[in-house]
Amino acid sequence: MNSDLAALEQSIARRDVQAARHTLHRMRGALSMVKMTALSADLEFVESRLCRQGWGAQVSRKARSLVQALRKFLVQV
């Protein structure tokens, strides 16, 4: 998951929609497997927004917020 977080941060910095969507999808699958439904739903929200609208201020903020939430989650497990 740490490597996925790093990849997500890089795709956010580059504003690379395709790379971000791919990473978000992979992370969402992993979180769904361990029943982390709230985080998984947040990832799905960002992934679908990127698909429909590309990068915007709201999506960028939400993606960065998710990175922080996921880092906190990883510290706890």
N, C-alpha and C positions, 0 to 999 in steps of 0.2 A: 504494500500500500504506500510505503514511503516513496518508492520510485514513481508510482502513479501520481502522487502529490507533486513531486518535482516536475514531472511531465506536464501536469495541469498548470502549474505556476508558469512554466516556460511558454505554454500555449497562450495563457492569458497575457503575458508580457508581449508576445508577438502578435496578439489578436488573431491567432490562427484558429478559425472556427472548426475546421475539419479535425485538427489534432485534439482540440478541446472536447468536441463531441465524442470522438473515439475514446478518449481517456475517461470522460464522465460515464459513458456507457459501460465500460469495463469495471469502473469502481462501483457503479450502481448494482451491477450483477453480484459483485462480491458482498456488498452490504445487504443485498436482498437475501443472500444465502444465510447470513447470520441474523436475519430478522431485524435489521436496523432500518425500520420502515420510515422514520421521520427523515433521517439523512438521505435515504434512498429517494424519497419523494422530492427533496430539495435538489438533488442531483438531476432527477428527471425534469424538474421545472427548468433548470438552467439549460439542459440539453435540448429540450423542446423549443425554448426561446431562441437559442442559437440557430436551430434549424429554421425557424420561421422568420427571425428578424436579424440575425447576425449580432455583432457586438453593439451594445448600447450601454449607456450609463448604468441602468438598472441591472442588466445582466452582469456587467463587470463587477459591480458592488456585490451582487449575490454570489458570484463565483469566488471572489476574494474572501467573503464571509464563510463560504463553505470550506475553503482551504483551512481557515482558522479553526472551524468546528471539527474538521477531520483530524487536524493535528492534536487538538485536545482529546478527542476520542482515542487516538492511538496512544497517548500518554497514559490513559486510564486502563488500557487493556494489557 
